[in-house]
Amino acid sequence: MPVCSGELQEREAGADVFVLRIQSADGTKRIETEQTVTTKGLYELVKAACGFDHYDFALYRERNYTKEIVSSGSQEVKDIGLKHGDIVYLRLVEGPSTSKAAERSASVNSLASSHSSSLSSATFSREATPSTSSKPSTAPPELAILEDAVDLELYKLDGRIKRNRDEKLCRHNSNGCCVHCSPLEPWDENYLKEQKIKHFSFHSYLKKLTSGAARGKFVALEDLNCKIKSGCRDHPPWPKGICSKCQPSAITLNRQPYRHVDNVMFENTGIVERFLNYWRTSGHQRIGFLFGKYELHPDVPLGIRARVAAIYEPPQESNRDSIRLLDDPHDADVDELARLLGLHRVGWIFTDLLSENLASGTVKHVRNIKTHFLTAQECILAGHLQNKYPNRCKDSSNGYFGSKFVTVCVTGDEKKQVHMEGYAVSAQCMALVRDNCLIPTKDAPELGYIRESSDKQYVPDVYYKEKDVYGNEVQRLGRPLPVEYLLVDVPASTPLVPLYTFLERKDVKQYFPVENRLIDGHIQDFSALADYLAKSRSMPFLDAVSDFHLLFYLYRMEDMLPMKSQLGPLLEAVRTKDKAKANEWKSREVWKTLEELIEASSNHDDSSMSNDVEFVPSGDAEQNWICTFCTFINSRELPACEICNLPRSRQ
């Protein structure tokens, strides 16, 4: 309701109730308040006047958004010097909260618990947005419990590298210590060079940042922002205007000195051999997701190792030269199954293999320093996946920084043998991919290209440094951009003593088929399940079902026999390798029903092969047979129903 100037003068003269003007990007609102109202109550009045359903905004005394009014239950309006007719400036708060904004959010959150979920979602937003204060912000304290277990364990270690007493240089007794035998810091460059460690670990990087007199007081890990800051009121929005306040800074690419994961270890060679069996059979390339866990890496100070236990192959179309990923309707199911088995996604793997001599088993050496290690398209996909699976970090303002998600390429080496190469893309590459600034080139796979600004998107300039023909270091614009500046090496290996989360078979043919392989002999169906269980009758039940791909097939087998809700105890038995619990689950009704369905099939029992003619009703010998489960009329030569895929049974 508008208030005339006479009314303003009357209220200013003597009444306790006075008017404040709230100016925002949507216009100016007026509220009536009193001198004794707390600043927390002022936030309530502004929220009601503006029609907000959240408290994601801040109030300021100055037009340039300085002198923030902090929500408090003890501070009154008169204490901050607000008078009748003053203007208060409102600004929406997006993305990560800052130090002052965090205090305001906490007090407002205590004011209205019903909005706690919306505040939490705003605080954990991963998108890079402008902060509202110049002070570095910290992640909420509850984030610490959500970090990976290996991170929490590494926080407790100092990481110092112990050295023995040097008999030649040390002049003290065995209980003393000097510069020649004192422990080294985990980021010591000379030690890392001696051990041929190219990048120090992420936790060593954190220790380095928090060392010194400040003890990390001013450390804040911030993601790179390549977008225009929203909410600038000094000019029209892009492309009609831009200023130095909202314009993202130019970016100079630097080689990342640290890495989040220091090694990728496949538990045994059978995991990779089973994955490569598709290429050996069809000659087509393949992509898979690595499932495992993170653990301490003893060979790198404060290092992390990704231990791979299984490879899941999503739906895809592939040929000799390319792969196209398809939508996966069971993406959430495989993550839930892995969680119940104590695993999660740690990376992805793909093949780039071209046979050179089939008789000797050699492959072409196509990836090297003269060509490329990863193509620009592969770097973009790696950046997308790392943004999808970020690393939780308590020292970041939004709770995330970087990613532990690794990339493994299976290709030919210098000796023309199949080997694995591990990589990760830098945090700068993740930001360029997230903000849609990096694209591949058509004719040069080793080169990326930074988009040019358009009416729809402003793209900052991206530079990299290289040496010219005279040996001088010069700065180049990233159009085009060598993708080597975006890569971090991650060694991939297998242990000397094999490890087994799931049972390994001596012959590849004894394995249960892998999902989403649409070639003969590799298709997952009920007949393949019956074949596999028939071959595994002599094995202990726990060993027979200790197969990630078999468990995934049972987990999503909903049409003929829903088993998802019944698999919990079996998955727990596989995870803990408890034979007694597995045998106990075997005696349940759901497994007995499955055994009865398998028993009805005549394909696995030679004594019942002659009973195939019994399935045909008396009369014409060419008459079709009727499925007893779904009543579909099938052709005589089919051993299983064409509709429900259940085996042909006796009548």
N, C-alpha and C positions, 0 to 999 in steps of 0.2 A: 504494500500500500504506500503510495507516494506521500512524503511528508513535506509541507511547505516550509519556507524559510522562517516564518513567524513562529511556527511550532518548534523549530530547531532552537531559536533564540530563547523561547520560554523554558524549554527543558534544560538548556545549558545554564540558565540563570539559577535554578534552584532545585529541580527535581533530581532524585537519585537515578531514575531511569534515563539512559541516554542512548543515542543512535550511533552505530558504527557502519561504515560502508565497506562491503567485501567486494573487491575487484578481482575478477578472474578472466580467463580467456573467453568465457561465455557471456560476459557482461558484468554489471554491478548489482549487487543485492544489498538490502539494508536490514539490519537486525537491531532489536532493542535489547539492552542488557543493563546491568547494574555494576557499580564499582566493586561490590563485594563478591561478584561471580568469579569463580576460579577459572583459570585458563582451560582446564579440562571441560568445564561447563561451556566455555566459549566455543570449543570445538564441536560440542553437541549442537549448539545453536546454529553454527555455520553448516553443519551436516544437514540439519532439518531445513534450513532456508534454501540450500542449493539442491535439495532432493537427492542427495547421495545415499547409497545403500552400503557404503564402505567408509573407512577412515584413511584411505590412501591419498591424503593431501596434507599440505603444510601451510602455515600462516606466517607471513613476514610483515615487518614494520616498514621496510623500504621497498621501493619500486623495483630495484635490481635484485630482489630476493635475498636480502641480507637482514640480519637481526631477526632470526627465526623466533617465533613465539612457541615455546616448548609446552606441551600439555602437562599440567601438573595439578594435583589435587590440593596443594597447599598454597600455591602462588595465585594471587588475585589479580584482576584486571587493573586495578589502580596501582599495583606494584610495578607494572611494566610501563606505566606512563600513558596509557590510552585515555583519550579525552573525547568529549562529545563531538561527533562529526569527523573523527579521524578515519583514514582509509587503511584498511588491512588488505594485503595482497595475498591471494590464494594461488597455490601452484600444486598441480597433481604430482604425486610421487609415483614413478614407475620403476620397475626393476629392483636392483639391490638397494637396501636401506643403508644410510650412512650413520656415523656415530651419533649425531644429534637426532637424526630421523629414527634411529633404532630406539633411543630413549622415548621419543614421542610415541612410536608404535607400541612399545611395551606398556606405556601408561594408558594409551587409548585401548589397547587390548584388554587390560584389566577393567576398563570402563564397560566394555560390551563384549562379553565372551562369545556372543553369537557370531561375531565377525572374525573369529580367530582363524578359521579356515581360509578366508579370503586374504587375510594378511599374510598367512603362511605361504600361499601360492604366489603372492607378489614378491615375497622375500626370496623364494627359491627360484625365481624366474632366471633362465639361463641366457636370455637375450641381453646383449650389451646395451645398456641405456644410461643416460647421463645421471650422475649422482648429484645430490643437492647440497653437498658440503665438500669443502676442500680437504677435510680430514680423511685419512684412510679408514675404511670400514672393516669390520670383522664379521665373520659368519656367526649366526646364532649359536649359542652353546649347545643346543640339542643336536646340531649337526655332527658333533664328535662321535656320538654313538652310532651314527649311520655310516661312518667310514668303514672301509674294508678292514677285516681282522688283521691282515698283514701290516697295514698302516699303523694301527693302534699298537701293534707289537714293536714296530720300528721306532715309534716315538719314545719308547722306554729305553732305547739303546743310545749310547753316545757315539758309536761308530768309529772310535779312534783305532788306528792301526798299530798294534803293539809290535815293538822291535826288541830283539835280544841284545844283550850287552856286547859291544864291539871290542874284541880283545886287543885290537891295535890302537884304537882311538880313545877308548874310555879309560880314564885314570882313577876311577873310584871302585869301591868294593861292590859286591853283588847286590847290596841293599840300596845303592845310590842310583842316580839318574842324571844324565847330561843331554846336551843337544844331539849327540850321536846315537842315543838309544831311547830318547823320549818318544812317546806315541805320536804318530802323525795324524793329521786331520783327514777325514774320509775323502776330501776333495783335493788332496795333495797331488799336484800335476806330475811331479817326478815319479811318484809311486805308481800312478795310473799308467804313465808311459812305460815304465819297466814291466808292468803286468799286461801291457798291450790292451788296456781298456780305453776305448775311444771316447766314451761319454761317461761322466760320473752319474750316479743314481739320483733320482728326484729327491730322496730324503737327504742325501749329501748336499744337494742344492739348497734345501730348506735350512740345513744346519749352517751352511755358509752365510745365508741371508740373516740368520738370527744370531750369528756370532758377533764378537766385538763389544764395544762399550754399551751400545744401544740395546743389545740383546733382542733384536728383532722388534723393537717397540713400534717402528714406523714401517714395518714390512706389510705389504698388501699385494697379493697376487691378483692382477686384473687382466681379463681377457681383452684382446685387441678389438677395437670398435671401428668398423668400416662404414657405418651408416650415419646419416645426418641426425643430429640430436633434435628430437621433437620438442615442440612447445616454445620455440623462439618467437617472440612477439615484435621484434624490431623490423621485420620485413615479411612479405608474403612467402608462403611455403614454396619449396623447390617445385618446378624450375624457374619460378618468377623471382626468386631471391635467395640469397645465402650470405652468411657472415662468418667471421672468424670464430664466433662463439659456438655455432652449431656445426661448422664444417669439420669433418674428421681430418686429422693430420695426415700428411704424407707418410708412407711406410717404407722403411729401409729393411730389407730382409737380412737376417743374421742367422748363421748356423747355430742351432740350438745346442748348448753345451751339455745338457742333461737328457735323460730319458726316463720315462715312468716305469718301463719294464726292461730289465737288463738281459734277459735270456728267455727263449721259448723252448721248453723241453717236452718232447713227445715221450710218453711213458715207455713205449716200445716201438720197434720198427713196423710191427703188424698194423698199427693204426694208419700209418702213411701208405703201406702196401695195399691195404684194403681200399683206401681212397683212390690210389693210382690204378687199381684194377679196372676201373671204368675206362680210363684212357687206353690201357693196354687192350681192352676188348673192342672198343669202338673207334679209337683214334681221335675222339673229340675231347675238348678241354672241359674242365670241371671246376666248380666253386663249392666250397663248404665252409661251415662255421665251426670254430674250435670251441669245445666245451671242456672246462677243467676248473682249476682254482689257482689262486696266487699264493706263493710261499716265499720264505726268505731264500735269497741266493747267496750261498757261502763264499763265492769267488769274487764278489764285488762288494765293497764296503757299503752297508745299508742298502744292498741291492734287493730287487724283487724278481722272482722267476715265475713265469706262467707255465704251469704244468698241465699238459693237454692229455685228456683221458679218452675223448671221443670226437669224431667229426660228423656233424649233421649236414646233409646235402639238401638244400632247399629246392623247390621247383625251378627249373631253368631250361632254356633252350640253348644248345651249344653245337658247334661244329669244329672243324679243324683250326679255325682262326679266330673265333669270337664266342662270347657267352652272353646270354641275355637272361637276367633274373626275372622271374615271374612273381606275382602276388602269392604269398604263402598263407593259406587259411589256417594252418596249424602252427603259426609262429608263436602264439601265446602258449600253446600246449607243450611245445618242446622246451620252452623256458621254465614252465611249471614242473615238468618232469625232471629237468636238470636240477631244479631247486630241491626237489624231494630226494634226489640222489647226492646232494651236497656239492653240486657243480653249478657253473654259470658260464656265460659266453666270455671268452677271453680274447678272441680274435677271429680272423677269417683266413682262408687258404685258397689258392687257385693254382692251376697248372698252366704252363706255357711250354709245352713239349712238342718237338717235331722230330720224328724218327729219321736217323741218318742211315743206319745199317741194321736191318731187322735181325740178321744172323748173329751179329756181335752185340746187339742190344745198345748201341750208342745213339745219342741224341745230339741235335745241333746246339752249338754254343751261340745263342742269339743275344744274350744280355751280358754286356760287359761295359768297360769304361769308354769304349769307342762308340757304342750305340746308346744304350740306356739301361738303367736298373729297374725303374718303374716308369710306365708311361704317365702322361698327364691325366688321362682318364682314370687310371688306377689310383693315382694320388687323390683325385677328386672323390672317388668312391671310398677310399680309405678315410679321407677327411669327413665325409658324410657319416660313416659308421662310427668314427671316434666322437663326433658330435652327438650321435645317437646314444652312445654308451660312455658318458663322461666320467671323470675321476672325481670323487667327492674329496674335498679338501677344506679343512677348517680355517686355513689361512686365506681363503678367497672370500671376496665380499658377497658373492652369490652362492657360495657353498660348492662350486665346481671349478676345477682348473685342469686342463689337459685331459688325457685319457690313457688308460692302460690297455686299450684295444690294439692288438698287434696285427700286422699283415705278413703273411708267409707266401712266398712265390716258389713253386716247384719248377725248376728249369734245368738246363744243361750247364755244366761247369766247363772249365778249360780242358779237362780230360774227356769231355763229351759223355760224362756220366750224370745220372739224375741226382740232383742235390737240392737242398732247401736254402732259401735266403730270407731273412726276416727284416722287416722295416716297421717304422711308424712315421707318421707325418708330424711336423712341428705344430706348436700352438698357433703360430702365425698362419700356417696353411689351414688349420681348422677354422680360423676366423674368416679367411678369404672364402672358403667353401660355404661356411654358414651364411655369410652375407652376399652370396652369389656374385662374387667378384672374379673368380677364376674359372676359365673355360679351357678345353683342350684345343689344339690346332689340328688341321685336317691332314697335313702331309708330313709332320714331324712329331712322332710320338713322344720324343724326349723334351718337347717344349710345350709349356702352357702359355696362356695369354690372359692378361688382365683386361677386363671389359672396359670399354670407353663409356663415359658418362652420357646419359640420355635424358629425355624429358621425364622418364619414369624412375630413374635411379641415378644418383650421384655416386661415382666411384672415385676414391682418392688415388693419387699417383702412388705406384709401388715401384721401388728401386731395388737394385741389387748391385754389388760391387764385384769387379773382376779386374784382372791385370791385362793391360793392352800389350801390343807387340814390343813396346819399349820397357816393359816391366813396371809401369806405373799403375797404381790402383785408381780405377775410374769408376764412376757411377753410371749405371745404365737403367733405362726405363724398362719395366717388365712387360714389354710388348715387342717380341715374345720373352718368355721367362724360362730359364733352365730349371727343371723341377728338382735338380740335385740340392738346391738351396732349401728345399722343403722337407728333405728326408733325414731320418735318424736311423742308423743301423741298429738292428737287434739280432744277435746271433741266435740261430736255431740249431738244435742238436737233439740227440737221444742219449740216455745214460749208458754207462758201461754195463751196469747191472740192470736189466729190464725191470720195470714196475708194471703192475697190473691192477687197475681198478676194475676192469672187466676181463673175462677169461679170453685168452688168445688161443686160436686153433692152429694146428700145424698146417692144414690145407685150407686154402682160401675157399674152396667149394663147400667146406663144412660150416661156414658162417651163414647166418640168416641174411637174406637179401637186404641191401641198403635201400632206404626210402627214395622215391622219386627218380628211380632209374628205369626208363621205359625201353629196355632192351631185353631180348630173350634170356631167360635164366637169372635175371636180376629184379624181377617184378615181385613186390610184396603183395601176396594175396593169401587166401585161406589154404590153398593147396601148398604154397611155400611153407606156411606154418606147420601143416601136417607133415610135410617132408622133413623139416628141420627137427621137430620133436620126435619123429620116428627114428632119425639117426642118432638122437641124443638119449635114447632110452637107457643105455648102459652107464650114462654119466650121473653123478649126483644132481639132484634137482637144482640146487643153488648154482652149480656150474653151468647147467643147461640154460637157465634164464638170465645169467650174468652177461647180457649183451644189450648195449644201449639201443640198437636198432630194433631188436625184438621187443624190448620193453616199450619203446615208442609205438610200435605197431599195436601192442595190446592196449596201450593207454588210449589210443584214438579209435579202437575197434568198437564203435557204438551201434552200428546198424544191426549186426547179427547177434552180438552178445556184449552189452555194455559192461565194461570192466574198470572204467576210470575210477569210480568211487570205491572199488574193492582192492586197488593195487597198493594202497598206502603201506600196509604191513610188509608186502613183498619188496617194495622199494627200500624200505628201512632195513630189511634183511640183506639185500644186495649191498647197500651202503656200508653196513657194519660187518658183512661177510658172516652172518649168523645162519648156520645150516639148520639148526633146530627150528628157528622161526620160519625159515623158508619151507621146511617140511610140514610145519604146522599149517601154513597158508595153503599148501598143496592139497590138504584134506578138506578144504572149504568147498561149498556147493558150486561156486562159480567155476572153479577149475575142473571139478568133476563133470559139469555140464559141457565144458570145452572138450574134455577127453571123450565124452560120448559122441560129440559131433565129429571128432577126428576118427573115432573108432568106426563110425558109419561109412567112412571113405574106404574104398577098396584098393586105392592106389598104393598103399603102404603095407599091405598084407598079402603075400603070395597065395595064401590059402583062400582068400576071398576073391581072387581074380576071376574065378569061374562063376562067381555069383552075379556077374554083370548082366547075364541073360535073365536073371530072376527079376530084374528091375522092370522089364518090359511086360506089360499085361498080355495075357493069352490072346491069341488071334493072329493078326498079321505080323510077320517077323520084322517088317519095316516100320512098325508103329512107333511113335515117339513115346517118351516116358514123362511122367508127371512128377514134379518136385513135391515131396511131402511137407516141405516147410512153407513154401509160398504158392504152391499149386500151379506154377508156371509149366507149360508144356514145352519140353526141350527136345532137341534132336537126339537121335539114338546114340550118335557117336560122342556126345559131350559127356565127360566124366563128372562135371559139376554143373550146377544150375547157372544159366546165363544171367539171371536176374539177381539172386541173392548170393551167388558164388559158393553156396554150401554144397558139400559132396553128395553124390548120388547114393541114396540109401535104400535099404531093403524095404519091401512092402509086404 
